[in-house]
Amino acid sequence: MMQQSKLLFLSIIVLFTQCQPNENIKDHLWPDVKPENKPGIYWWWMGSAVDKENLTYNLESLAEAGIGNVHVIPIYGVKGEEHRYIDFLNPKWMNMLDFTVKEASRLDMNVDMSTTTGW
């Protein structure tokens, strides 16, 4: 029994001395993180009542939190900000979407979008 304990102890010591990281392969084990590899969120534009200042603020906050993808969903019928609504696909709305895509690109993020309004 004593001989088996010594052999087990010696085997464990040898095993642990061989468990050292190999510096040559350590850097190749994990690929570069791209926006596609980061989590994404649904981003409801309530009445599309958006402006450039708040789009930038929101995208920068999301990027800082590690979000890599936003999925824009314009919805209407939300009460309280009707005077700020931007009609879906009109020139101002398209300008806000274009601005969003450019800001997201600056922050190394991706933008996706629902092809309709609503939930």
C-alpha positions in Angstrom: 0.0 0.0 0.0 2.8 2.4 0.9 4.5 1.7 -2.5 1.3 2.6 -4.3 0.9 5.8 -2.4 4.5 6.8 -3.3 3.9 6.0 -6.9 0.7 8.0 -7.1 2.3 11.0 -5.4 5.3 10.8 -7.8 2.9 10.5 -10.8 1.0 13.6 -9.6 4.2 15.6 -9.2 5.3 14.6 -12.7 1.9 15.5 -14.2 1.9 19.0 -12.6 5.4 19.8 -13.7 4.3 19.1 -17.3 1.3 21.3 -17.1 3.0 24.6 -18.0 1.6 26.9 -20.6 3.3 26.9 -24.0 4.0 30.5 -24.8 4.2 29.8 -28.5 0.6 28.6 -28.9 -1.1 30.6 -26.1 -1.7 33.6 -28.4 -3.2 31.5 -31.1 -5.8 29.8 -29.0 -8.4 32.6 -29.1 -9.3 34.4 -32.3 -9.6 38.2 -32.6 -13.0 39.4 -31.4 -15.0 40.9 -34.2 -18.4 42.7 -33.9 -20.0 39.5 -35.2 -18.7 37.6 -32.2 -20.1 40.2 -29.7 -23.7 40.2 -28.3 -26.4 42.2 -30.1 -29.5 44.0 -29.0 -32.9 44.9 -30.3 -33.1 48.7 -30.5 -36.7 49.9 -30.7 -37.0 53.4 -32.1 -40.2 54.6 -30.4 -42.0 56.6 -33.1 -38.6 56.9 -34.7 -38.3 60.0 -32.5 -34.5 59.9 -32.7 -31.9 62.6 -33.0 -28.2 62.5 -33.8 -27.0 63.5 -30.3 -28.9 60.7 -28.6 -28.1 58.2 -31.4 -24.4 58.8 -30.8 -24.8 58.7 -27.0 -26.6 55.4 -27.1 -24.2 53.7 -29.6 -21.2 54.8 -27.6 -22.7 53.5 -24.4 -23.6 50.2 -26.0 -20.1 49.9 -27.5 -18.5 50.6 -24.2 -20.6 47.8 -22.6 -19.3 45.3 -25.2 -22.3 45.3 -27.6 -21.3 44.7 -31.2 -24.6 44.6 -33.0 -27.8 46.6 -32.9 -31.0 45.6 -34.6 -33.1 48.7 -35.3 -36.9 48.3 -35.0 -39.0 51.4 -35.7 -42.4 51.3 -34.0 -45.3 53.7 -33.9 -48.3 54.2 -31.6 -46.2 55.1 -28.6 -47.8 57.9 -26.7 -46.2 61.1 -25.4 -43.7 62.2 -28.1 -45.9 62.3 -31.2 -44.6 65.8 -32.1 -41.1 64.2 -32.5 -42.2 61.2 -34.7 -40.3 60.8 -37.9 -42.3 59.1 -40.7 -40.9 55.7 -41.7 -38.6 55.8 -44.7 -39.1 59.6 -45.4 -35.8 61.5 -46.1 -35.3 62.6 -42.5 -35.8 59.0 -41.3 -33.3 57.7 -43.9 -30.8 60.4 -42.8 -31.1 59.2 -39.2 -30.6 55.6 -40.3 -27.5 56.6 -42.4 -26.1 58.5 -39.5 -26.7 55.4 -37.2 -24.8 53.2 -39.7 -21.9 55.6 -39.9 -21.7 56.0 -36.1 -21.8 52.3 -35.6 -19.1 51.8 -38.2 -16.9 54.4 -36.4 -17.4 52.3 -33.2 -16.7 49.0 -34.9 -20.4 47.9 -34.6 -22.9 46.4 -37.0 -26.4 47.6 -37.7 -29.3 45.4 -38.8 -32.9 46.4 -39.3 -36.4 45.0 -39.4 -37.8 45.6 -42.9 -41.2 46.8 -41.5 -42.4 48.9 -38.6 -43.9 47.2 -35.6 -43.1 44.4 -33.2 
